[in-house]
Amino acid sequence: MKTLFVLRHAKSSWDYPELADFERPLNKRGKKAAPFMGDLMRRKGLIPEFILSSSAKRAKQTAKLVKASAEIENDIHFDRQVYGASTNTLLHIVGEFENGHSSAMIVGHNPGFEGLVEVLGGEYQRMPTAALAVIELEIDTWHETAAGKGILVEILRPKEQM
């Protein structure tokens, strides 16, 4: 059994139209929601052993704020491949996680993240910014990650928790 935490980046800023999408930072709401979600994760005991984040600025900021407020000691790994990844690419990325980890969190973007939750958990769930899906995977190794192998245990959306 493996546990996958799927965290969409927090709300980003559109205040700088000259910035490429990849470089957009979090806005004020995002800077509040990310630590809130990290604190919620800590209080609920949802602490991943491994964290992989998109290397886009807003995802990196989200991952760092969540890690700090959840008091997660493990390093964050960044991968540009997560940025804009399709559901199939995300399945492949998760399938490459090291088997020594029984839980992992991936931080990134829609629409791929909504697709990943739907394919693994068997039901569509809205993933607004800073939403966290908790999926129990009925697998022994991450390599076995595939459609229908999971159960959506919980979905936490900031607006519903604050």
N, C-alpha and C positions, 0 to 999 in steps of 0.2 A: 504494500500500500504506500502510495506517495501522496503528498498534499501540494497542490499548486495554488499560489496566490496570484491573481491577475489584477494588477493595479493600473488603472488608466492615469496618466499624468493629470495634475491639478490644472485649474483654469489658467490659460496663458493670455498674455497681453497682445493687443492689436494696436498699441500706441505708437509703434515704430514701423510704419509701412515700408521703410527702406530696408528692413531686415528680411533675410530669407526666412522661410517658414521654419527651417531647421534651427535658426538662431533666436526664435521668439522666446522671451523669458516668461516666468510666471507673473501674473498680475497680483494685486493686493488680495483678492479673494483666494487665489491659488496659494499664496504664501500663508494664508490662515488655514485653509482646508488640509493641506499636506501634513502639517504637524498634528492637526486634530486627528487625522486618520491614523497616523503613527501612534499617537497616544491611545486611541481606541484599540488598535492592534495589540498594544502592550497589555492593556487592561483585560482583553479577551484571550490573551495567551496565544495570539496568532503571530508567532515569531519564526520567520523562514531561516533555514540554515544557509541558503545561497540566494543572492540577489543579482539579477541581470536586468540592466536598464538600457533602453534606447540611449544613444549618445546625443540626441537632440537636447538643446539647452533646457527646455521646460521639463522634460522627463528626468534629466540629471538632477535638476533642482528638486523635483518632487521626491526622487529616490533618496537624496541626501537629507531632506527635511523629515521624511518618514523614518528613515534609519535612526536619526538622532532622537526623535521624540519617542520612538518605540524602544529605544535603548538596545538596538541590535548591534552586536559587536563585529559581525562579519563584514568584510569588505564588499563594496558594490563593484560589479564588473559591468563595463559599458561596451555595447556592440551597436555599430551603425546599422547593421542588418535588421535590427528590431524596428527602426524608424520606417514607417510606411509598409511594413511587412504584411503580406496576405495571411489569411488563416492557415493555409498550407505551409507557408514558410515558418510561421510561428510554431506549428506542430513539429516541424523539423528541428527548430531551435530548441524547443523543450526536450525533444527526444535525444538531444546531444548533452544534456546535463549529466554531471558525474553521479554515478549511482550511489556513492557514499552519502549523498544528501537525501534525507527522507522528505524534506520540504524545500520548496524554492518559490521565489517571487519573481515575476517578470513585470517590468514597468514600461509602459509604452502608450500606444495610440489606437484610436478607432480609425477605420471600421474593423481592422483586423482583430482587435481585442473582443469586440462584441461577437464576432464570428468564432473566435477561439472558445469563448465561454459557451456559446450555443453548440458547437461541435462536440466539445468534451462533456458538457453538462446535460445536453439533450433538450435544452429549452432556450428560447431567445430571452435575453435579459438586457434591458437598457443599461448602458455603461456611461453615465455622464462623467464629467471630469472628477477625478479623485475617487471614483468608485472602486471598490475592492470586491472581487469574487473569490470565494474559497471553494476549491474543487478537490474532492477526494478522488484519486485515480486508483482504480482497481488493477494495479500493475506492480510488478516486482522490480522492474528496471525502467528508467526514463525512456529507453529505446522503444519500449512497448507503447508509448503514448500514441493514441489514435482516437478517431471519432468514436463516441459512444462508450469510452472506457472510464468515464468519470461520473460523479454524482455532484451536482451543485449543492453544497452544504449551506451556503449563506452568501448573500450579497449585501454589502454595506455601501450606502450612498450618503455622502456628507449631509445633504439637506435633510435626509430622513433621520439622521443621528444627532444633529446639532440642536 
